[in-house]
Amino acid sequence: MDKNVPQAAARQISEVHHGSHNPIEGVPISIVVNARGRMCMLHSKPFGATPVWIKYLTNKRKVKIVFDNGVECVIDYLMDDKLHKLLLNVTKLFLIRMENGMPVEGYDTNLIKE
């Protein structure tokens, strides 16, 4: 029996579009999947803008965060096969800011495939 265990993705920013201010600069981000297949992005510092939605770039296997100020930031992590398959079936992604192991802020965003 294959057990569902949380899977994490590393984080780095590779490109920023539509503006010069990068709202996720210096913010460590991890993508985590729970046993029910729900996905979360965990981060430990506040973003410089409000995230509106998340895009999954299916052909590049990368995730892009879109902010309310029009800035789009790609997280420079190539999703492995398991995370890729899960992301293809997810429609919601929760962004959760953690401090001292406790959630302090969160955003319920739509995940759009592109």
N, C-alpha and C positions, 0 to 999 in steps of 0.2 A: 504494500500500500504506500503510495506516494504522499508524504505529509506536506501540507502547505505551511511553509515557514516564511517569516518576513524576509523580503529581499530588499537590499539597499543599493542605490546607485550613487556614485561619487558626484561631485559637483565642481564645475568650473564654468566660467562665462567665456564664450568664444566670439560672439558678435552682438552688436547692439544696433538697432535700426530706429529711424525716425526721431532723432534727437541726440544731444550730446551728453545728457545726464544719464548715468547708468544706475537705476534704482536697486540693483542687486550687487553692486560692486562691494567686495569684501564680505559678502554674506554667504556663509557656508550653507549649502542646500543638499539634502538627501531625499531620494524618492524611496518610499517604503510601501510594501504591499502586505496587508494583513491576511490571515487565513481565509477570510471570506472574499478575497479578491478586491477589497476596497483599497484605493491608493491615496497616499498622503505625501505631500512635500513638507519636510521638516526643515526649519531654519532657526538660527539662534540669534539673529539680529533683525531689527525692523527693516523693512524695505523702504526705499526712498520715495515710493509712490504706492498707490493702491492697485493690486492685481485685479484685472477684470475677468480674464479667462486664460486658459492654457491651450496651446496648440501642440499637437504631436505631429511632427514632420515625419510621416511614415516612410518616405523614401530615404531620408537621412538617418532615421532612428534617433532623433533628438527632440528635446522638449523646449518649447519657447513660451516664456511668460509675457503676456500682453498687459500693459498697465493703463490706467485711466488717463495718463498724459500722452498716450500714443506711442510710448517707447516699447519696443519689443526686444527681449533679451533671450538669446539661445543659451541653454546650459550645455556646455561642451562635454557631454558624456554620451557615448554610443550605447544604446540599450541592447542588452544581450537578447538571445532568442526568447527566453522565458518572459522577461519584462516586455518585450515587443508584443508578444501574443496577448499578454494581459492588457497592455495599453490600447490595443485594437478593439477591446470589448468594454472599455471603461468610458462612461459619459460624464462622470463627476470626479473632481480631484480636490482634495482638501489641502489647503496651505495652513500649516500650524507653526506658530513661533513658540519655541520652547525656551524657558529660563529655569535653570537649576532643576531640570528634569520634569518641569510642570508646564502644561500649555498655558500661554498668557494671551494669545491673540490668534484668530483664525479666519480664513476666508473659504467659503464654499464656492468653487468655481466650476464652470463647464469645461470639459475637455473636448476640443475640436480636432478632428483628424484633417490633416492637410497634405 
